[in-house]
Amino acid sequence: MTQELEIEFKNVLTKEQYDFLLKEFNVDDIMIVRQTNHYFDTPQMALKSLSSGLRIRETNDKIVCTLKEKASENIHIETTDVLTKEQAELMLAGLNFFAPRVKERLIQLNISIEQLHVFGTLTTDRVELPYKGGTIVFDHSFYLQRDDYEVEYETSNEIEGKKIFDDFLNEYQIEKQIADKKIARFMKALKDKKGR
């Protein structure tokens, strides 16, 4: 288990901008990692009401359960436990909860473990590259018949990171459009779909 601060800046990209940046940074297919996020909440959306999110993330080499709690606009506190494939499958089926540190934190937040259920899945093709003391991330996500693209900059210093990210957007002539968290975009798409 780890608990850490995540400082990141995000911006929406068009498909053309995303494709251009992959070329500009010499990204080839082998550098793209597919990850699948399964999102949990209670029927009353108790986590959403706390500006928090709970997910199981699967990649080829690792499965983790992460609780993200908003600390400020660009900072989140993440509590993470590593899972086995079997543990993840049981959690996704609602049969048990195998993430002890995450569970402990959920109990502190008065979230009912028994009421948690998966409400959706989002897949992302991700590229992570070292960039000016942090990590630049290019994401292509697809969910509910939608595709979206974004750039993130992850850093250990919020003030320096903001300047580096703003300079990056200026250099590549990308209009500033703050991207919501993936879970928020998924929720909006789900709401739109139900509203039809």
Secondary structure as UniProt FT lines:
FT   STRAND          2..13
FT   HELIX           15..24
FT   TURN            25..26
FT   HELIX           29..31
FT   STRAND          33..41
FT   TURN            43..44
FT   HELIX           46..49
FT   TURN            50..51
FT   STRAND          52..58
FT   STRAND          63..72
FT   TURN            73..74
FT   STRAND          75..83
FT   HELIX           85..92
FT   TURN            93..94
FT   HELIX           100..108
FT   TURN            109..110
FT   HELIX           113..115
FT   STRAND          117..131
FT   TURN            132..133
FT   STRAND          134..143
FT   TURN            144..145
FT   STRAND          146..155
FT   HELIX           158..171
FT   TURN            172..173
FT   HELIX           182..195
//
